[in-house]
């Protein structure tokens, strides 16, 4: 680009570049929030999330607005999504804690604050940890080398524990623990599960079911054993049959939810969590974990629903804006027809003359000159600058749809040009203006 053209372009765009440094929707959301117009503020943040669902700045801003609305559950959902995408965002943990305190749930507030320490530790993990790990590796290798006989002996046992298509694996006779006279395989299996010896417990549930066919307790523990061994299909089968188990049957719902989570079966997971919480006591072992996971699922679902609704609203708004913009463009042509008479019809078409017209407020005349220049052979620098200026004029005329079109043309046709970045920022601003034209009237020069 020649120096003269660069200077002219910079002069016209310098004033606008300041407002593009920050997403205007954050600033406008803050204005709405200050006026108590919370729903409008949330609308700004939803627009940001429609473009980037991982925008932690938007989630944080939405969480703070929800707090002012006393929608504490909604605030928790937004804060949790914020630190879910950025675990080092300690402000989000604190925000969730305050929301829980507002709901009178101090235990959950304390749990949120407890996560802050872990977030700081994870984000500042010492380099020495890797060095220590590296030093430990040779020791592990030596330990493995020192026990070849033991490893070789363990291999056959592992092979014999391979599962069959029934609810328990087929095992060699030696795989089943020896039972003392009159010893109950059910009680023996429970003891082994409590010690974490799942492979040894697995064969006992077949014996327990042979002794007491259809026993819900045996099915529950068979399902729990299979879950801990990572055999989720068989675990699901047994846990479903273990639901009536009086002592721990409700926990089967929680384990089923965990299985569905691993399989990404969200509807079934949500159903199982709800079933567990319905029967679980306030101090039940898995109650908090189930509540947290269910809240996370609902938050994600709500965010998805909001995103879908926003996209539908945007599509409708764009359609209406296009029609409105065209009508306004025709009105603008009529309004500035007198301006065209004031400009010499014999003025030479040039970037400098078009810029002069634009600077004097003759927008329509400048627009026509830029159009005429595009139809002639001009340098690439002059071409994309003319297109950029047309976008600026359309924006001042409040024909935001045409402005968006011109900015996109610059970015698409001249991605490596000096002003491509400015065009992208102008495009973002014009899109925002197009969506909020009725709410935020801009003064003309």
Secondary structure per residue as TSV (DSSP state, phi and psi in degrees):
chain	resnum	aa	ss	phi	psi
A	1	X	-	360.0	135.3
A	2	X	-	-72.5	159.5
A	3	X	H	-64.8	-37.5
A	4	X	H	-62.8	-45.3
A	5	X	H	-66.1	-41.0
A	6	X	H	-59.9	-41.2
A	7	X	H	-65.9	-42.7
A	8	X	H	-63.5	-46.2
A	9	X	H	-62.7	-42.2
A	10	X	H	-63.1	-39.0
A	11	X	H	-62.8	-38.3
A	12	X	H	-76.7	-29.0
A	13	X	H	-101.5	-8.6
A	14	X	H	-60.4	-43.8
A	15	X	H	-64.8	-33.5
A	16	X	H	-79.1	-26.9
A	17	X	H	-64.1	-26.0
A	18	X	G	-63.8	-41.9
A	19	X	G	-74.5	-13.2
A	20	X	G	-90.4	-4.6
A	21	X	S	-66.8	-28.8
A	22	X	S	-121.4	144.0
A	23	X	-	-57.8	118.8
A	24	X	H	-61.6	-21.8
A	25	X	H	-71.0	-29.8
A	26	X	H	-65.8	-45.4
A	27	X	H	-65.1	-42.9
A	28	X	H	-68.4	-37.4
A	29	X	H	-59.8	-40.2
A	30	X	H	-64.3	-37.8
A	31	X	H	-63.9	-45.5
A	32	X	H	-60.7	-43.4
A	33	X	H	-61.4	-41.6
A	34	X	H	-63.5	-29.4
A	35	X	T	-88.2	-1.1
A	36	X	T	81.5	11.0
A	37	X	-	-91.7	73.3
A	38	X	H	-68.0	-38.6
A	39	X	H	-64.0	-38.2
A	40	X	H	-67.0	-37.9
A	41	X	H	-62.3	-44.2
A	42	X	H	-62.1	-32.7
A	43	X	H	-61.1	-37.1
A	44	X	H	-64.3	-42.8
A	45	X	H	-72.8	-32.6
A	46	X	H	-63.7	-37.7
A	47	X	H	-61.5	-40.0
A	48	X	H	-65.5	-41.1
A	49	X	H	-71.9	-24.1
A	50	X	H	-65.3	-31.2
A	51	X	H	-84.1	-32.9
A	52	X	-	-149.3	101.4
A	53	X	T	-69.9	-6.5
A	54	X	T	-103.5	18.5
A	55	X	-	-76.9	97.7
A	56	X	H	-66.9	-29.0
A	57	X	H	-63.1	-41.2
A	58	X	H	-68.4	-41.5
A	59	X	H	-61.8	-42.4
A	60	X	H	-63.5	-45.3
A	61	X	H	-62.7	-42.0
A	62	X	H	-64.5	-39.7
A	63	X	H	-61.0	-41.1
A	64	X	H	-68.0	-37.2
A	65	X	H	-66.2	-42.4
A	66	X	H	-60.1	-36.3
A	67	X	H	-61.4	-43.8
A	68	X	H	-66.4	-29.7
A	69	X	T	-80.0	-5.2
A	70	X	T	63.0	24.2
A	71	X	-	-92.3	76.7
A	72	X	H	-68.8	-34.8
A	73	X	H	-64.5	-41.3
A	74	X	H	-64.7	-36.1
A	75	X	H	-63.8	-45.4
A	76	X	H	-58.0	-44.3
A	77	X	H	-59.0	-44.3
A	78	X	H	-69.8	-41.3
A	79	X	H	-65.2	-39.3
A	80	X	H	-66.7	-37.9
A	81	X	H	-66.0	-36.1
A	82	X	H	-62.4	-51.1
A	83	X	H	-79.2	-13.4
A	84	X	H	-66.8	-37.7
A	85	X	H	-86.2	-22.4
A	86	X	-	-139.4	87.1
A	87	X	T	-60.3	-17.3
A	88	X	T	-85.3	-0.1
A	89	X	-	-81.0	82.5
A	90	X	H	-63.2	-29.0
A	91	X	H	-60.9	-31.6
A	92	X	H	-69.5	-40.5
A	93	X	H	-61.7	-43.1
A	94	X	H	-64.7	-39.5
A	95	X	H	-60.7	-44.7
A	96	X	H	-63.6	-39.3
A	97	X	H	-61.4	-44.1
A	98	X	H	-65.4	-36.0
A	99	X	H	-65.1	-43.3
A	100	X	H	-63.4	-39.0
A	101	X	H	-63.0	-38.0
A	102	X	H	-64.1	-26.7
A	103	X	T	-89.8	0.9
A	104	X	T	77.7	22.1
A	105	X	-	-111.0	75.7
A	106	X	H	-65.0	-36.3
A	107	X	H	-60.4	-41.3
A	108	X	H	-71.0	-34.7
A	109	X	H	-63.2	-42.5
A	110	X	H	-63.7	-37.7
A	111	X	H	-64.8	-38.2
A	112	X	H	-64.9	-43.4
A	113	X	H	-68.1	-29.3
A	114	X	H	-64.7	-26.0
A	115	X	H	-72.2	-22.0
A	116	X	H	-61.2	-42.3
A	117	X	H	-62.1	-43.5
A	118	X	H	-63.8	-37.3
A	119	X	H	-65.3	-41.6
A	120	X	H	-66.5	-38.7
A	121	X	H	-65.5	-42.9
A	122	X	H	-66.0	-37.7
A	123	X	H	-77.7	-16.9
A	124	X	T	-122.7	41.8
A	125	X	-	-61.4	128.2
A	126	X	-	-67.9	144.6
A	127	X	H	-65.0	-23.3
A	128	X	H	-64.2	-24.1
A	129	X	H	-60.9	-43.7
A	130	X	H	-64.7	-38.5
A	131	X	H	-65.0	-40.8
A	132	X	H	-64.1	-39.5
A	133	X	H	-62.5	-41.8
A	134	X	H	-63.1	-38.2
A	135	X	H	-67.6	-32.1
A	136	X	H	-72.8	-25.7
A	137	X	H	-59.3	-44.9
A	138	X	H	-59.2	-36.1
A	139	X	H	-63.7	-39.7
A	140	X	H	-63.5	-41.0
A	141	X	H	-62.9	-42.5
A	142	X	H	-64.9	-37.6
A	143	X	H	-64.3	-41.0
A	144	X	H	-64.1	-41.7
A	145	X	H	-67.0	-28.2
A	146	X	H	-77.3	-11.7
A	147	X	T	-126.8	47.8
A	148	X	H	-66.8	-36.5
A	149	X	H	-66.5	-41.8
A	150	X	H	-64.5	-40.4
A	151	X	H	-64.1	-42.4
A	152	X	H	-63.9	-36.0
A	153	X	H	-73.3	-28.5
A	154	X	H	-78.1	-22.7
A	155	X	H	-60.7	-48.6
A	156	X	H	-58.5	-38.8
A	157	X	H	-63.2	-40.2
A	158	X	H	-63.7	-38.6
A	159	X	H	-67.0	-38.1
A	160	X	H	-70.7	-13.4
A	161	X	T	-89.5	7.3
A	162	X	-	-61.6	134.3
A	163	X	-	-73.4	148.1
A	164	X	-	-98.4	-169.5
A	165	X	S	-87.3	0.0
A	166	X	S	-90.1	-175.8
A	167	X	S	-75.7	-9.4
A	168	X	S	-134.9	153.6
A	169	X	-	-75.6	151.5
A	170	X	-	-78.1	125.7
A	171	X	-	-126.9	150.1
A	172	X	-	-63.6	153.0
A	173	X	G	-52.0	-31.0
A	174	X	G	-77.6	-13.7
A	175	X	G	-75.1	-24.4
A	176	X	S	-85.1	128.6
A	177	X	-	-59.3	143.2
A	178	X	-	-68.1	135.7
A	179	X	-	-104.3	135.3
A	180	X	-	-69.8	164.7
A	181	X	T	-55.3	130.2
A	182	X	T	64.0	13.6
A	183	X	-	-78.5	133.0
A	184	X	-	-79.5	121.3
A	185	X	H	-61.9	-29.0
A	186	X	H	-64.9	-48.7
A	187	X	H	-66.9	-37.8
A	188	X	H	-63.8	-42.2
A	189	X	H	-64.5	-41.8
A	190	X	H	-58.9	-42.0
A	191	X	H	-63.9	-40.4
A	192	X	H	-67.5	-39.2
A	193	X	H	-63.0	-41.8
A	194	X	H	-60.1	-29.7
A	195	X	T	-89.9	-2.6
A	196	X	T	79.4	17.4
A	197	X	-	-96.1	68.5
A	198	X	H	-68.9	-41.1
A	199	X	H	-60.7	-34.5
A	200	X	H	-75.4	-32.1
A	201	X	H	-76.2	-30.4
A	202	X	H	-51.6	-47.3
A	203	X	H	-67.2	-20.5
A	204	X	H	-72.4	-24.3
A	205	X	H	-71.5	-27.5
A	206	X	H	-65.0	-44.0
A	207	X	H	-64.3	-39.8
A	208	X	H	-64.6	-39.9
A	209	X	H	-73.2	-29.9
A	210	X	H	-67.3	-33.9
A	211	X	H	-78.1	-39.6
A	212	X	S	-131.7	82.3
A	213	X	T	-55.3	135.4
A	214	X	T	77.2	8.3
A	215	X	-	-65.3	119.5
A	216	X	H	-64.3	-34.8
A	217	X	H	-64.2	-42.8
A	218	X	H	-63.9	-39.5
A	219	X	H	-65.6	-40.7
A	220	X	H	-59.7	-49.7
A	221	X	H	-69.9	-30.8
A	222	X	H	-63.6	-41.4
A	223	X	H	-66.6	-41.6
A	224	X	H	-63.1	-41.7
A	225	X	H	-61.7	-46.7
A	226	X	H	-64.9	-36.6
A	227	X	H	-61.4	-46.9
A	228	X	H	-66.6	-24.8
A	229	X	T	-87.8	-1.9
A	230	X	T	81.9	13.6
A	231	X	-	-97.9	77.8
A	232	X	H	-71.4	-33.2
A	233	X	H	-61.5	-47.7
A	234	X	H	-71.7	-32.9
A	235	X	H	-62.0	-44.1
A	236	X	H	-59.1	-45.0
A	237	X	H	-58.2	-49.0
A	238	X	H	-72.0	-39.3
A	239	X	H	-64.0	-38.5
A	240	X	H	-59.7	-40.0
A	241	X	H	-74.4	-18.1
A	242	X	H	-90.6	-1.4
A	243	X	T	-57.9	-36.8
A	244	X	T	-74.4	-5.6
A	245	X	-	-58.6	118.6
A	246	X	T	-63.1	-39.6
A	247	X	T	-72.9	-48.2
A	248	X	T	-135.9	16.2
A	249	X	T	-57.8	-34.7
A	250	X	T	-64.9	-26.8
A	251	X	H	-65.3	-22.4
A	252	X	H	-59.5	-34.8
A	253	X	H	-61.7	-40.1
A	254	X	H	-67.3	-44.7
A	255	X	H	-66.0	-35.3
A	256	X	H	-63.2	-40.6
A	257	X	H	-60.8	-40.2
A	258	X	H	-64.3	-38.7
A	259	X	H	-64.6	-43.5
A	260	X	H	-67.4	-32.6
A	261	X	H	-63.4	-43.3
A	262	X	H	-64.5	-33.7
A	263	X	T	-88.0	3.0
A	264	X	T	58.3	37.2
A	265	X	-	-101.2	76.9
A	266	X	H	-62.7	-39.1
A	267	X	H	-63.1	-44.3
A	268	X	H	-68.2	-37.8
A	269	X	H	-61.4	-46.2
A	270	X	H	-63.0	-40.5
A	271	X	H	-63.2	-43.0
A	272	X	H	-68.3	-38.4
A	273	X	H	-64.5	-42.5
A	274	X	H	-63.0	-40.1
A	275	X	H	-64.7	-39.6
A	276	X	H	-65.6	-47.6
A	277	X	H	-65.5	-29.6
A	278	X	H	-62.1	-35.2
A	279	X	H	-104.8	-14.2
A	280	X	-	-72.8	140.5
A	281	X	-	-71.5	160.2
A	282	X	T	-56.0	-31.7
A	283	X	T	-105.0	21.1
A	284	X	-	-60.3	151.0
A	285	X	T	-55.0	-43.4
A	286	X	T	-106.9	10.1
A	287	X	H	-61.6	-50.3
A	288	X	H	-61.3	-44.8
A	289	X	H	-61.6	-39.1
A	290	X	H	-67.8	-42.0
A	291	X	H	-63.8	-43.1
A	292	X	H	-63.7	-44.2
A	293	X	H	-66.6	-39.6
A	294	X	H	-65.7	-39.5
A	295	X	H	-63.5	-38.4
A	296	X	H	-64.7	-43.7
A	297	X	H	-61.3	-45.5
A	298	X	H	-64.8	-38.7
A	299	X	H	-63.4	-43.8
A	300	X	H	-64.3	-41.7
A	301	X	H	-64.5	-41.7
A	302	X	H	-64.8	-40.8
A	303	X	H	-63.0	-40.7
A	304	X	H	-65.7	-40.1
A	305	X	H	-65.6	-41.6
A	306	X	H	-64.1	-39.7
A	307	X	H	-64.2	-41.5
A	308	X	H	-65.0	-45.5
A	309	X	H	-62.3	-38.5
A	310	X	H	-65.0	-42.9
A	311	X	H	-62.6	-39.9
A	312	X	H	-64.6	-41.9
A	313	X	H	-65.7	-38.0
A	314	X	H	-64.9	-42.8
A	315	X	H	-60.8	-41.8
A	316	X	H	-67.1	-42.2
A	317	X	H	-64.3	-40.9
A	318	X	H	-63.2	-38.5
A	319	X	H	-65.6	-44.9
A	320	X	H	-68.4	-39.2
A	321	X	H	-64.7	-36.2
A	322	X	H	-62.3	-45.0
A	323	X	H	-65.6	-47.0
A	324	X	H	-63.1	-41.4
A	325	X	H	-62.5	-40.9
A	326	X	H	-64.9	-40.0
A	327	X	H	-63.5	-41.8
A	328	X	H	-67.9	-34.7
A	329	X	H	-63.0	-41.5
A	330	X	H	-65.8	-38.8
A	331	X	H	-65.0	-38.3
A	332	X	H	-65.1	-37.6
A	333	X	H	-62.7	-39.9
A	334	X	H	-67.5	-41.0
A	335	X	H	-65.1	-32.6
A	336	X	T	-101.1	10.0
A	337	X	H	-62.3	-32.8
A	338	X	H	-68.1	-30.1
A	339	X	H	-63.2	-39.0
A	340	X	H	-62.5	-32.4
A	341	X	H	-68.6	-26.9
A	342	X	H	-78.5	-13.1
A	343	X	S	-98.8	136.3
A	344	X	-	-62.0	122.8
A	345	X	T	-67.4	-14.9
A	346	X	T	-95.5	5.1
A	347	X	-	-59.8	136.0
A	348	X	-	-68.8	135.9
A	349	X	-	-73.6	115.6
A	350	X	-	-156.0	158.4
A	351	X	H	-58.6	-42.7
A	352	X	H	-61.8	-44.8
A	353	X	H	-67.9	-39.3
A	354	X	H	-63.7	-40.9
A	355	X	H	-63.5	-38.5
A	356	X	H	-64.9	-42.5
A	357	X	H	-61.2	-44.5
A	358	X	H	-62.6	-42.0
A	359	X	H	-65.1	-32.7
A	360	X	T	-84.0	0.1
A	361	X	T	91.5	5.9
A	362	X	-	-87.6	72.8
A	363	X	H	-62.1	-46.6
A	364	X	H	-65.8	-41.8
A	365	X	H	-64.8	-41.3
A	366	X	H	-64.0	-40.6
A	367	X	H	-60.8	-44.6
A	368	X	H	-64.7	-35.5
A	369	X	H	-69.8	-41.4
A	370	X	H	-61.9	-39.6
A	371	X	H	-61.7	-43.2
A	372	X	H	-63.7	-38.2
A	373	X	H	-63.1	-38.1
A	374	X	H	-65.7	-23.6
A	375	X	T	-83.6	-10.2
A	376	X	S	-104.7	172.8
A	377	X	-	-83.1	109.0
A	378	X	-	-129.6	166.8
A	379	X	-	-69.0	154.9
A	380	X	H	-55.5	-38.1
A	381	X	H	-60.7	-45.8
A	382	X	H	-67.6	-33.3
A	383	X	H	-65.9	-52.7
A	384	X	H	-73.2	-25.3
A	385	X	H	-69.3	-38.7
A	386	X	H	-61.8	-42.0
A	387	X	H	-65.0	-38.8
A	388	X	H	-64.7	-43.8
A	389	X	H	-65.1	-35.5
A	390	X	H	-62.3	-40.1
A	391	X	H	-61.6	-40.5
A	392	X	H	-63.8	-40.6
A	393	X	H	-66.4	-46.4
A	394	X	H	-57.7	-37.4
A	395	X	H	-66.3	-41.1
A	396	X	H	-66.2	-32.1
A	397	X	T	-79.9	0.1
A	398	X	T	66.5	19.6
A	399	X	-	-91.8	72.7
A	400	X	H	-66.1	-30.8
A	401	X	H	-63.5	-44.0
A	402	X	H	-67.2	-36.0
A	403	X	H	-61.7	-45.4
A	404	X	H	-58.7	-42.7
A	405	X	H	-61.0	-45.1
A	406	X	H	-66.6	-42.7
A	407	X	H	-62.3	-41.1
A	408	X	H	-63.8	-36.1
A	409	X	H	-62.4	-41.0
A	410	X	H	-63.2	-47.7
A	411	X	H	-64.3	-38.8
A	412	X	H	-74.9	-43.7
A	413	X	H	-84.4	-26.5
A	414	X	-	-132.4	60.2
A	415	X	T	-62.5	-24.8
A	416	X	T	-100.9	10.1
A	417	X	S	-74.5	165.3
A	418	X	T	-63.2	-28.5
A	419	X	T	-107.7	12.6
A	420	X	H	-61.6	-40.5
A	421	X	H	-63.6	-42.8
A	422	X	H	-63.5	-37.2
A	423	X	H	-64.4	-39.5
A	424	X	H	-62.6	-42.9
A	425	X	H	-66.3	-41.7
A	426	X	H	-63.4	-37.7
A	427	X	H	-60.9	-46.1
A	428	X	H	-59.4	-44.4
A	429	X	H	-65.4	-41.0
A	430	X	H	-66.4	-39.2
A	431	X	H	-61.3	-43.9
A	432	X	H	-63.1	-44.0
A	433	X	H	-62.9	-38.5
A	434	X	H	-61.2	-37.4
A	435	X	H	-75.5	-26.8
A	436	X	T	-119.5	26.1
A	437	X	T	-58.0	-40.3
A	438	X	T	-75.0	-25.1
A	439	X	T	-85.9	-32.5
A	440	X	S	-126.8	72.0
A	441	X	-	-62.0	132.9
A	442	X	-	-100.3	136.6
A	443	X	-	-70.8	137.0
A	444	X	-	-82.0	159.0
A	445	X	-	-70.2	360.0
